[in-house]
Every structure is written in structure tokens, then in C-alpha cells.
Amino acid sequence: MKTKTFLLASALLVSLNGFSQVVYDQSFRDLSFVRFRNKLTEAVLDRDTSKLFPLLANEVHVSDDGCSYAAKECLMEQFRESGPDRDKLWNDMLKAVSFGFSQNIVKDAIYRLAGKGEVIFQAPSYLKAFDDKKNQYLLVLGQNVNIREKPTAYSKVVAQASFESLKYADPMLTGLRSDFYFSEGKQWYQVILAGGKTGFVMEDFVSASLSRELSVKKVSGEWKIISFYSPVPKC
């Protein structure tokens, strides 16, 4: 079963239309975490709440709204309910795990979550830090994807990107904007390029659908999910 689960996890990382070259999974840095990741992968693939439940911390960070923490029992109820909301939870977790885990050191203590200097694993792997959620990243899912001067397909191309992560300021987190960029029926994302230049990339070519991050740390000697975070309030 362990070999099967590891192969399933590996298959996830290489099956996303050739995106394996942008996934830098650091799970291997801790053998005990590899075992945890395999259990999590099996639970998510099977959509088995009985397998997922023991992998959760007693409280899980889910947003920065008034309902920012969910008791594990309450969160599991959301996974058990029928309907599109439950399906989205499972799908969001599958997407995050599919892009692997990065290993991070917490820079600043996070109240009720993690202390400074603690080791955490975070999915998707291209996220840069556990404690800097205003620095969001989009993964470019294509070769020579055009970055344009304005949010329209007819605008000047200012750069190109191939299978790499680009920083952008999510207006839902920063409050810098109250609107999004829509043109020709598509959403566009403003990204920050080298030297501080900005540009726009179309939704079809980025990982914007990955709307949650999943963070794991050791609690009483066992790896537990401490965060299944989304910037969109879920209460």
C-alpha cells in the first residue's frame, strides 16, 4: 500500500499536462513527512474523511476573516456534506497537493499556528513563505506565455514567461483595488516582473484556480495540517 500511495503521489506531480518541470517538491527532505504526504494523498484521492480526520490539527486556519479558525470536527463536517461546496474543498486540496510541498522556516510567530523558527511544509510548492500571505504567486502554465502591458489580448507584449512563478498583489488581500481586470470575457492578473515592472497575464495560462494553501507542521511529534487557508472568507 505504501508503494502504491507513493506512486499515486508521484503520478499527480507529473500528470498535470506536463507541468512537472515547475514542481519542486521538497517532501523528500524529511522521511517522516513523506509518510504523512502519502497518507494525505491517499485520503484525498479516496475522498475518505476517516483517513483525513487524524491528519488535521485540533484547529485549522481557514481564512483571515472572523471565522479564521475551524475546529477539526467542524471542518470535517464540510468535507462530509454533499453538494458543490464539499466537492470544491476536496478539489482544492487535491490541486494543492498535486503541486508538491515546499519546506519553509517560519520567520515571524503566527498566533495559534506556528512559532518563529519552526519547520513547516506548504503546498502548492511554488508558494514562497508561510507568513507573508500578501505576497501571492501565480504559476505560469505554458511555454512563452505573453505578459501584456494592459489587460487585453491586443495590448503590447512586455515580457514572456515559461513555467515559472510570478508575484502579484491579490486585491482581495491588499485592499489596493476593489475590482478585477476583465476583458473579452477573460480575467487578467497583474504580475510583478523583474525590476518592479508590471504586466498582465490571462487567466487561461496561470494557476489562479489554486485558491487555497495547505500548511503542515509537527504537533506533539506528529505532522498535522494546521492551515487550509483561503483569502475568501468561508463562514
C-alpha positions as CSV (number, residue, x, y, z in Angstrom):
1,M,0.0,0.0,0.0
2,K,2.8,2.4,0.8
3,T,4.4,1.8,-2.6
4,K,1.1,2.3,-4.3
5,T,0.4,5.5,-2.5
6,F,3.9,6.9,-3.3
7,L,3.4,6.1,-7.0
8,L,0.0,7.8,-6.9
9,A,1.5,10.9,-5.4
10,S,4.3,10.9,-7.9
11,A,1.8,10.4,-10.7
12,L,-0.1,13.5,-9.5
13,L,3.0,15.6,-9.8
14,V,3.8,14.6,-13.4
15,S,0.3,14.3,-14.8
16,L,-0.8,17.9,-15.0
17,N,-0.3,18.4,-18.7
18,G,3.5,18.3,-18.4
19,F,3.7,20.8,-15.6
20,S,6.1,18.6,-13.7
21,Q,9.1,20.8,-14.6
22,V,7.6,23.6,-12.5
23,V,7.0,21.5,-9.4
24,Y,9.9,21.4,-7.0
25,D,8.6,19.1,-4.3
26,Q,10.7,19.2,-1.1
27,S,8.9,16.5,0.7
28,F,11.9,14.2,0.5
29,R,13.8,16.4,3.0
30,D,12.0,14.7,5.8
31,L,11.2,11.0,5.6
32,S,8.5,11.2,8.3
33,F,6.8,13.9,6.2
34,V,7.0,11.7,3.1
35,R,5.0,9.1,5.1
36,F,2.5,11.8,6.1
37,R,2.2,13.1,2.5
38,N,1.5,9.6,1.3
39,K,-1.4,9.2,3.8
40,L,-2.8,12.6,2.8
41,T,-2.6,11.8,-0.9
42,E,-4.4,8.5,-0.3
43,A,-7.1,10.3,1.8
44,V,-7.7,12.9,-0.9
45,L,-7.7,10.5,-3.8
46,D,-10.2,8.3,-2.0
47,R,-12.2,11.3,-0.6
48,D,-12.1,9.5,2.7
49,T,-12.9,11.6,5.7
50,S,-11.9,8.9,8.1
51,K,-8.4,8.9,6.7
52,L,-8.2,12.7,6.6
53,F,-9.5,13.4,10.1
54,P,-6.4,12.2,12.0
55,L,-4.2,14.3,9.8
56,L,-5.8,17.6,11.0
57,A,-4.6,19.7,13.9
58,N,-7.3,20.4,16.5
59,E,-7.7,23.9,14.9
60,V,-7.1,24.7,11.3
61,H,-6.6,28.2,9.9
62,V,-9.1,28.7,7.0
63,S,-9.2,32.5,6.4
64,D,-8.3,35.9,7.9
65,D,-12.0,36.7,8.5
66,G,-13.9,36.5,11.8
67,C,-14.1,32.7,11.2
68,S,-10.4,32.4,10.7
69,Y,-10.1,29.1,12.7
70,A,-12.2,26.0,12.4
71,A,-12.2,23.1,14.8
72,K,-11.2,19.9,13.1
73,E,-14.7,18.4,13.7
74,C,-16.4,21.4,12.1
75,L,-14.1,21.4,9.1
76,M,-14.7,17.6,8.6
77,E,-18.4,18.3,8.5
78,Q,-17.8,20.5,5.5
79,F,-15.9,17.6,3.8
80,R,-18.8,15.2,4.6
81,E,-21.6,17.3,3.4
82,S,-23.0,16.6,-0.1
83,G,-23.0,19.2,-2.8
84,P,-20.7,21.5,-4.8
85,D,-19.1,23.1,-1.7
86,R,-17.8,19.8,-0.5
87,D,-16.6,18.9,-4.0
88,K,-14.7,22.2,-4.1
89,L,-13.0,21.5,-0.8
90,W,-11.7,18.1,-2.0
91,N,-10.7,19.5,-5.4
92,D,-8.8,22.4,-3.8
93,M,-6.9,20.1,-1.5
94,L,-6.1,17.8,-4.5
95,K,-4.8,20.7,-6.5
96,A,-2.6,21.9,-3.7
97,V,-1.1,18.5,-3.0
98,S,-0.7,17.9,-6.8
99,F,1.9,20.7,-7.0
100,G,4.0,19.3,-4.2
101,F,5.3,20.8,-0.9
102,S,8.0,23.4,-0.2
103,Q,9.8,23.3,3.1
104,N,9.8,26.7,4.9
105,I,11.1,28.2,8.1
106,V,8.6,30.5,9.9
107,K,10.1,34.0,10.0
108,D,7.6,35.5,12.4
109,A,5.5,33.8,15.0
110,I,1.9,33.2,13.8
111,Y,-0.6,33.3,16.7
112,R,-2.0,29.8,17.4
113,L,-0.3,28.4,14.3
114,A,3.5,28.3,14.3
115,G,6.4,29.9,16.2
116,K,9.4,31.6,14.8
117,G,12.0,29.1,13.5
118,E,9.6,26.2,13.2
119,V,9.7,24.0,10.1
120,I,6.5,23.8,8.1
121,F,5.7,22.2,4.7
122,Q,3.4,24.1,2.4
123,A,1.5,23.2,-0.7
124,P,1.4,24.2,-3.5
125,S,5.2,24.1,-3.7
126,Y,5.7,27.3,-5.5
127,L,4.5,29.4,-2.6
128,K,7.4,31.3,-1.0
129,A,6.5,31.8,2.6
130,F,4.1,30.7,5.2
131,D,3.8,34.1,7.0
132,D,3.6,36.5,4.1
133,K,0.2,35.9,2.5
134,K,0.1,39.3,0.8
135,N,2.9,38.2,-1.5
136,Q,0.8,35.9,-3.6
137,Y,2.3,33.9,-6.6
138,L,0.8,32.7,-9.8
139,L,2.3,29.8,-11.6
140,V,2.6,30.3,-15.4
141,L,1.3,27.1,-17.0
142,G,2.7,27.3,-20.5
143,Q,5.6,28.0,-22.8
144,N,6.4,31.6,-23.8
145,V,3.2,32.9,-22.3
146,N,2.7,36.6,-23.2
147,I,2.8,39.2,-20.4
148,R,1.0,42.3,-21.7
149,E,1.1,46.0,-20.9
150,K,-2.6,46.2,-20.4
151,P,-5.3,43.6,-19.6
152,T,-6.3,42.9,-23.2
153,A,-5.2,40.4,-25.9
154,Y,-4.4,43.3,-28.2
155,S,-2.0,45.1,-25.8
156,K,1.7,45.3,-26.3
157,V,3.7,42.3,-25.1
158,V,6.2,43.4,-22.4
159,A,7.6,40.0,-21.5
160,Q,7.2,36.3,-21.8
161,A,7.3,33.6,-19.1
162,S,7.5,29.8,-19.3
163,F,6.5,27.5,-16.4
164,E,7.6,29.9,-13.6
165,S,6.0,31.6,-10.6
166,L,5.3,35.3,-10.8
167,K,4.4,37.6,-7.9
168,Y,1.2,39.6,-7.9
169,A,-0.7,41.6,-5.4
170,D,-4.1,39.9,-4.8
171,P,-6.6,42.8,-4.4
172,M,-8.7,40.6,-2.0
173,L,-5.7,40.7,0.4
174,T,-4.1,44.1,-0.1
175,G,-7.2,46.2,-0.5
176,L,-5.4,48.2,-3.2
177,R,-8.2,47.6,-5.7
178,S,-11.9,46.9,-5.4
179,D,-12.2,45.5,-8.8
180,F,-10.6,42.9,-11.0
181,Y,-9.4,43.1,-14.6
182,F,-11.8,41.6,-17.1
183,S,-11.6,41.9,-20.9
184,E,-13.1,39.9,-23.8
185,G,-14.7,37.6,-21.2
186,K,-11.4,36.7,-19.5
187,Q,-9.9,37.7,-16.2
188,W,-6.4,39.1,-16.2
189,Y,-3.9,39.2,-13.4
190,Q,-1.4,42.0,-12.8
191,V,2.0,40.5,-12.1
192,I,5.3,42.0,-11.0
193,L,8.2,41.4,-13.3
194,A,12.0,41.9,-12.8
195,G,12.9,45.4,-11.9
196,G,9.5,46.1,-10.5
197,K,7.8,46.4,-13.9
198,T,4.2,45.1,-14.1
199,G,2.2,43.4,-16.7
200,F,-0.9,41.4,-17.2
201,V,-1.4,37.7,-17.9
202,M,-4.7,36.0,-19.0
203,E,-6.4,33.5,-16.6
204,D,-6.0,30.7,-19.1
205,F,-2.3,30.5,-18.5
206,V,-1.9,30.7,-14.8
207,S,-2.7,28.7,-11.7
208,A,-5.3,31.1,-10.3
209,S,-7.7,28.3,-9.7
210,L,-5.4,27.1,-6.9
211,S,-7.3,29.2,-4.3
212,R,-6.0,27.6,-1.1
213,E,-2.7,26.8,0.5
214,L,-2.2,23.9,2.8
215,S,0.4,24.0,5.6
216,V,1.7,21.2,7.8
217,K,3.8,21.2,10.9
218,K,4.7,18.8,13.7
219,V,2.3,18.9,16.7
220,S,3.4,16.7,19.6
221,G,5.8,14.9,17.4
222,E,3.3,14.2,14.5
223,W,2.7,16.0,11.3
224,K,-0.7,17.8,11.2
225,I,-2.5,20.1,8.8
226,I,-2.5,23.5,10.6
227,S,-3.8,25.6,7.7
228,F,-6.1,25.1,4.8
229,Y,-6.2,28.7,4.0
230,S,-8.2,30.7,1.5
231,P,-8.3,34.6,1.2
232,V,-12.0,34.3,0.6
233,P,-14.0,34.1,3.9
234,K,-15.6,30.7,4.2
235,C,-18.1,31.3,7.1
